[in-house]
Amino acid sequence: MTETTTQYRSPLLDRHGAVEGEGPDAGVAWHYGDPVREQRLLEQGLGFVDLSHRGVVTVTGPDRLSWLHSLTTQHVADLPPRASVEDLVLSPKGHVEHALHLVDDGETTWITVEPGTAPALAGWLDSMRFMLRVQVADVTAQWAVLGEPVRRESAPGEPLAWVDPWPRTGPVSARYNPVDDDAHPGATRPWREVLVPRDRLVDHVGDWDLAGTWAAEALRVAACRPRFGFETDHRTIPHEVDWLRTAVHLRKGCYRGQETVARVHNLGRPPRRLVLLHLDGSGHHLPPRGSEVLGPQRAVGFVTSSARHHELGPVALALVKRSTPVDAVLTVDGVAAAQEVLVGA
């Protein structure tokens, strides 16, 4: 993941108790003094989370949806106004290059992406316009992303929202076989991404409580949701990280990388799989991203994200070799770990 080259600082960092994040989440609050309480606020739909460091790209013009449909993994040609999807841009070999949170308002397609990646996405999209009636713009400087409680009542017509289409709730299955259907299992999470003008960021939040990225990341990891640049590297394919379930339409026409998607789905299995690790909580050490996951005899993978969840305790997402037995005894940085499989073994 490409990190932003300009230093962004959210005005919400001026809230009492705010501690700024680091790395990809620099510029917004890591927490506001009580990460455990902040997790509960988010789960109950009682607080905002500042995501204003995310990038925002717009696509306008009458051909925008059919054009994006031909370039990406999701079916967006007939996307209704204000409906949202998770979408991917793949390389010709099927590796994930961009992860998109996409929503259309009937005139403009709005895309939010990981911090610092909007210029690269906008540049690539612009290079693919050819003679079609589309215009691409990086509008990160004008628009901000917030995680907003679903229960917050909004004025008619605003805000434009992206909702996680297939959140995981409760324990995951011991074995997952992706099915290409239109069902949305699970309940919608109690908060959604909304787009607001950057100069209205503070006013939009008002007096609501705020949660930091520490809380949001802990809930994401516990829900087993991949994040681009964390659960991905240069060779990730959608099947490995559960994006085949949420971000790929298996019955649509040609798009870049489709051959790999179809071949692996129909004829084989991905070389790696995403797992949720339940870590021994008797100590205080939380293995950082990149830590080796060790099997009985050798390394079998690496941690992609780790967090302290207010109910589950220390948990982590990891990419491990497909051949790793589900019941294998694993350790990470000397910490015992039990795996919960998220994609087919």
C-alpha positions in Angstrom: 0.0 0.0 0.0 1.3 3.4 -0.9 1.3 5.8 2.0 0.4 9.5 1.6 3.2 11.8 1.0 1.6 14.9 2.5 0.9 15.2 6.2 -2.8 15.3 7.0 -4.1 16.2 10.4 -7.8 15.8 11.2 -9.4 18.7 13.1 -11.1 16.0 15.3 -7.6 15.4 16.8 -8.4 18.6 18.8 -11.0 16.6 20.8 -10.0 16.0 24.5 -7.9 12.9 25.0 -7.1 12.3 21.3 -3.9 10.3 20.6 -2.8 10.3 16.9 -2.4 7.1 15.0 0.8 6.0 13.2 1.7 4.6 9.8 -1.3 4.3 7.4 -3.6 5.7 10.1 -1.6 8.8 10.9 -3.5 12.0 10.8 -6.6 10.7 12.7 -7.1 9.6 16.3 -5.8 6.2 17.4 -8.0 6.5 20.5 -9.5 9.2 22.7 -8.4 7.7 26.0 -10.5 4.6 26.4 -10.3 2.1 23.5 -12.4 -0.5 25.2 -15.3 1.9 25.8 -14.9 3.2 22.2 -15.3 -0.4 20.9 -18.5 -0.7 22.8 -19.7 2.6 21.5 -19.2 1.5 17.9 -20.8 -1.8 18.4 -23.9 -0.2 19.9 -24.1 2.5 17.2 -23.4 5.3 19.6 -20.3 6.9 18.2 -18.4 8.2 15.2 -15.0 7.0 14.0 -12.8 9.4 12.1 -11.8 8.0 8.7 -11.0 11.3 7.1 -7.6 10.1 6.1 -9.1 7.8 3.5 -8.9 8.9 -0.2 -11.9 9.9 -2.2 -12.2 9.5 -6.0 -15.2 10.5 -8.2 -16.2 9.3 -11.6 -18.8 11.3 -13.6 -20.3 11.1 -17.1 -23.0 9.0 -18.7 -20.7 6.0 -19.3 -19.3 5.8 -15.8 -21.1 2.7 -14.5 -20.8 0.6 -17.6 -17.1 1.6 -17.8 -16.4 0.7 -14.2 -18.3 -2.5 -14.7 -15.8 -3.5 -17.5 -12.7 -2.7 -15.4 -13.5 -4.1 -11.9 -14.7 -7.3 -10.3 -18.1 -6.2 -9.1 -21.4 -5.9 -11.0 -22.1 -2.2 -11.1 -23.5 -1.6 -14.6 -27.1 -1.2 -13.2 -26.2 0.0 -9.7 -29.2 1.9 -8.3 -28.7 5.3 -6.8 -27.3 5.2 -3.2 -26.7 1.5 -3.4 -23.1 0.6 -2.4 -20.7 -2.3 -3.1 -17.3 -3.5 -2.3 -15.2 -3.7 -5.5 -11.7 -4.6 -6.6 -9.2 -3.6 -9.3 -7.0 -6.6 -10.3 -3.8 -6.9 -12.2 -3.9 -8.8 -15.5 -2.7 -11.8 -13.4 -5.5 -11.5 -10.9 -3.6 -9.9 -8.0 -5.4 -7.2 -6.0 -4.3 -3.7 -6.9 -7.0 -1.6 -5.3 -9.9 -2.2 -3.0 -12.9 0.2 -3.5 -15.8 1.2 -1.4 -18.2 2.4 -4.1 -21.5 4.2 -4.1 -23.3 6.0 -6.9 -25.7 8.9 -6.3 -27.4 8.8 -9.8 -25.0 11.3 -11.3 -21.6 10.6 -9.7 -19.8 7.4 -8.6 -18.0 8.0 -5.3 -15.1 5.7 -4.4 -13.3 5.7 -1.1 -9.9 4.0 -0.7 -7.1 3.4 1.7 -5.1 6.5 2.8 -2.6 7.6 0.2 -3.9 5.4 -2.6 -6.3 7.8 -4.3 -3.8 9.4 -6.7 -2.7 6.0 -8.0 -6.2 4.8 -8.5 -7.3 8.1 -10.2 -4.3 8.1 -12.4 -4.9 4.5 -13.5 -8.6 5.1 -14.1 -7.8 8.2 -16.1 -5.4 6.3 -18.3 -8.2 3.8 -19.1 -10.9 6.3 -20.3 -10.1 6.2 -24.0 -13.1 7.7 -25.9 -15.7 7.0 -23.3 -17.8 9.8 -21.7 -16.3 9.7 -18.2 -14.3 12.1 -16.0 -12.1 11.0 -13.1 -11.1 13.3 -10.2 -9.2 12.8 -6.9 -11.4 14.9 -4.5 -9.7 13.9 -1.3 -8.9 17.5 -0.5 -12.6 18.5 -0.6 -14.4 15.4 0.8 -13.9 13.4 4.0 -15.0 10.0 5.2 -16.6 9.3 8.6 -17.8 6.2 10.3 -21.3 7.3 11.3 -23.8 5.5 13.5 -26.6 4.0 11.4 -29.1 5.2 13.9 -28.2 8.9 13.3 -31.0 10.6 11.5 -29.9 12.4 8.4 -31.5 15.1 6.3 -33.1 13.9 3.1 -30.5 13.4 0.4 -27.5 13.3 2.7 -25.1 12.0 3.6 -24.0 9.6 0.8 -23.2 6.3 2.6 -21.3 3.1 2.0 -22.4 0.1 4.0 -20.3 -3.0 4.4 -22.4 -5.4 2.2 -21.6 -8.7 3.9 -20.3 -8.2 7.5 -19.5 -11.2 9.5 -21.4 -11.5 12.8 -20.7 -14.1 15.5 -18.4 -17.2 15.1 -17.4 -18.0 11.5 -17.8 -21.4 9.9 -15.0 -23.9 10.2 -15.0 -24.3 6.5 -16.3 -21.7 4.0 -17.4 -22.5 0.4 -18.2 -19.3 -1.5 -21.6 -19.2 -3.2 -22.3 -16.7 -5.9 -25.8 -15.5 -5.0 -27.6 -12.3 -4.1 -28.2 -13.0 -0.4 -26.6 -10.8 2.3 -26.1 -13.0 5.3 -25.6 -11.4 8.7 -26.8 -8.1 10.1 -25.6 -4.7 8.8 -23.0 -3.3 11.2 -24.2 -0.5 13.4 -22.1 2.2 11.6 -21.5 3.1 8.0 -19.0 5.2 6.0 -20.4 8.6 5.0 -19.0 11.3 2.8 -19.1 14.9 4.0 -17.5 18.1 2.8 -14.2 18.4 4.6 -15.0 21.8 5.9 -18.1 20.4 7.6 -16.3 17.5 9.3 -16.5 18.9 12.9 -20.1 20.2 12.5 -21.3 16.8 11.1 -20.0 15.0 14.2 -21.4 17.6 16.6 -21.6 16.4 20.2 -21.5 12.6 19.4 -18.9 10.5 21.1 -15.8 9.6 19.0 -14.0 6.3 18.7 -10.4 5.9 17.3 -9.0 3.5 14.8 -7.8 1.2 17.6 -11.5 0.4 18.3 -12.5 0.3 14.6 -9.6 -2.1 13.8 -10.3 -4.4 16.7 -13.9 -4.8 15.5 -12.7 -5.3 11.9 -10.3 -8.0 12.9 -12.9 -9.8 15.1 -15.3 -9.6 12.1 -12.7 -11.1 9.9 -12.8 -8.3 7.3 -9.7 -7.9 5.1 -8.1 -4.4 4.6 -6.1 -3.5 1.6 -2.4 -3.1 2.4 -2.8 -5.2 5.6 -4.3 -8.5 4.5 -2.8 -8.0 1.0 0.6 -8.0 -0.6 1.8 -8.0 -4.2 0.5 -11.5 -4.9 -2.8 -11.6 -3.1 -5.8 -12.9 -5.1 -9.4 -12.4 -3.9 -10.0 -16.0 -3.0 -7.3 -15.9 -0.2 -8.8 -13.2 1.9 -12.6 -13.8 1.6 -13.1 -11.1 -1.0 -14.6 -13.7 -3.4 -17.6 -13.6 -1.2 -18.0 -9.8 -0.9 -16.3 -8.1 -3.8 -16.4 -10.4 -6.8 -19.4 -11.1 -9.0 -18.8 -14.6 -10.6 -21.4 -14.3 -13.3 -20.4 -11.0 -14.9 -18.6 -10.4 -18.2 -14.9 -9.9 -18.8 -12.7 -7.7 -16.7 -9.0 -7.5 -16.0 -7.8 -10.5 -14.0 -11.0 -12.5 -14.5 -9.2 -15.5 -16.0 -7.3 -16.1 -12.7 -10.5 -15.6 -10.6 -12.4 -18.1 -12.7 -9.6 -20.7 -12.9 -8.9 -20.8 -9.2 -12.6 -20.8 -8.3 -13.4 -23.6 -10.7 -10.3 -25.7 -10.9 -8.2 -25.2 -7.9 -7.7 -23.6 -4.5 -5.7 -20.5 -3.5 -2.1 -21.1 -2.3 -2.9 -19.2 1.0 -5.9 -18.7 3.2 -6.9 -16.1 5.7 -7.5 -17.3 9.3 -8.5 -15.7 12.5 -6.1 -16.4 15.3 -7.3 -16.6 18.9 -4.1 -15.7 20.9 -3.2 -16.8 24.4 -4.2 -13.8 26.5 -2.3 -14.7 29.6 0.5 -12.3 28.7 0.5 -8.7 27.5 2.3 -9.1 24.2 0.3 -8.5 21.0 2.3 -9.8 17.9 2.7 -7.0 15.4 1.9 -7.2 11.7 4.4 -9.3 9.9 5.1 -11.6 12.7 5.8 -15.2 11.6 3.2 -17.8 12.3 5.0 -21.0 13.2 3.7 -24.5 12.9 5.2 -27.6 14.7 8.2 -27.7 12.3 8.4 -24.5 10.2 6.9 -21.1 9.4 3.5 -21.4 7.8 2.5 -17.8 7.4 2.4 -14.3 8.9 0.2 -12.0 10.9 -1.6 -9.3 8.8 -3.4 -7.5 11.6 -3.7 -7.9 15.3 -5.9 -6.3 18.0 -7.3 -6.5 21.5 -11.0 -7.1 21.3 -13.1 -6.1 24.3 -14.7 -9.6 24.5 -12.5 -12.0 22.5 -9.2 -10.7 24.0 -6.1 -10.7 21.7 -6.9 -11.8 18.2 -5.2 -11.5 14.8 -5.7 -12.2 11.2 -3.1 -14.1 9.4 -2.3 -15.5 5.9 -1.2 -19.1 6.2 -0.3 -21.8 3.6 -3.3 -23.7 2.4 -1.6 -27.0 3.4 -1.6 -26.0 7.1 -3.8 -28.4 9.0 -6.8 -26.7 10.6 -5.9 -28.4 14.0 -2.2 -27.5 13.8 -0.5 -26.2 16.9 0.6 -22.6 16.1 2.7 -20.0 17.8 3.3 -16.3 17.1 6.2 -14.6 18.8 6.1 -17.3 21.4 2.3 -16.9 22.0 0.1 -19.9 21.4 -2.6 -19.4 18.7 -5.6 -21.4 17.7 -6.9 -20.8 14.1 -10.4 -20.3 12.9 -10.6 -20.8 9.2 -12.3 -18.1 7.1 -11.9 -19.5 3.5 -11.8 -23.0 2.1 -9.0 -25.1 3.5 
